[in-house]
Amino acid sequence: MNRIRDTGTIALLSNDSSQITPSSSAHRILTALYPAFQRVFERCGVHILKKATFQDTLQESVWSCRTFNLPFYLLLLENSESFDQVYEWLADEHSRRVFDWFVQVHMSGLFLGRFTPKIFPFVERGEAPTHPPIAVKRRGFFRYRYFVDKYQFHCSEPVIEPVFLRRDYAYRDIVLPSSGESIVEGGGYYGETALWFSDAVGPAGHVWSFEPDAHSYRMLCENMARNRLKNVTPVPVGLWDTEGQIGFRPQASASRAAEGDCAKPVPVITLDRLVERERLEKVDYIKLDIEGAERRALLGMEHTIRYFRPKLAICVYHLFDDIIAIPRLVKELCPDYVLYLDHKSDTLSETVLFALPRTRAELSGGA
């Protein structure tokens, strides 16, 4: 099968450097040193991450300088028909309201700066779970322990709400993991989403959790062992469009592919290759939150998506053109996907595109 290489439809219009906020030397030094401090503190059993990320906190004071805003504004001016096309692809009114809000807040940020979220408040959240899990934090001898239902794990505090309470990687009762499914997640971090997926699929299902950052992978394995999970396989590589090695910049929850002296090599693999190597008989659900590498990973799972037609949950907020490039790529890979969009966070992060094959969408009443 020929791979998709039409640069006119899926070209990477943005890159890692276009997402970095211009700032003072102090800002750059603090940002560079934070991952080291975070790792030292976590090894001692202390978590210092109290907001979404330390990077978000620093960027809050220079919101109007975000280089995301100018490229997004120019992209909208030059490609308005692409935005219209994505809007038409979205299957319900809630998804379209989220899309409208996303465009408004990022386009206006260039002119209104930090006042933008006040003028364009965050879109209303989707329906909450009928019976949300109970999350409890307890002080241990060396560190805090977090309990959600029957699970306990060590992680940064902000991951509990988005994964277990808001269910960021499920769209209402339309796109969500089910019992017995085989799930692939790119960006395992400390294992919080793997725990959630593991509980959803049950003993008959399985979760493949990819995490290339060495420290996060160690925490992921510890949390899986702590809960004695047999249906999760942590994989210490990244998902990409080729097999080999790429440069990687560790940065707590925002680790990403990068180049330069600060980048270290990490192994990567295509999902198509893993499916072939492990002889997987099915892939039912794919979640990608990999800090701007989502498109490269999607190109590496072309055959898997076309053959298995899994449900998708793909983050579309890392690069300024993700909001139009990723839906377009998904449609190229599988034209009969029905698309949804949601944003449940109180920050600019965690905008997620969901995709469901039309036959399943019709059965669930979501088409």
Protein Blocks (a to p, Z undefined) as FASTA:
>chain_A
ZZdfbfklmccfbdfklmpccddfklmmmmmmmmmmmmmmmmnopafbfbfblklmmmmm
mmmmpmklmmmmmmmmmmmmmmmmmmmmpmbfklmmmmmmmmmmmmmmmmnmmmlmmmmg
cdddddddfbacdddddddfkbccddehjbccdddfklmmmmmmnommbghjlbccdehi
acddehjknommmmmmmmmnommbccddddfbfklmmmmmmmmmmnopakbccdfbdcdf
becddddddehjlgccdedjkbccdddddfklmmmmnopabdfbdcddeehplmmmmmmm
mmmmmmnopaddddfklbmklmmmmmmmmmmmmmmbccddddfbfbfehiacddddfklm
mmnopZZ
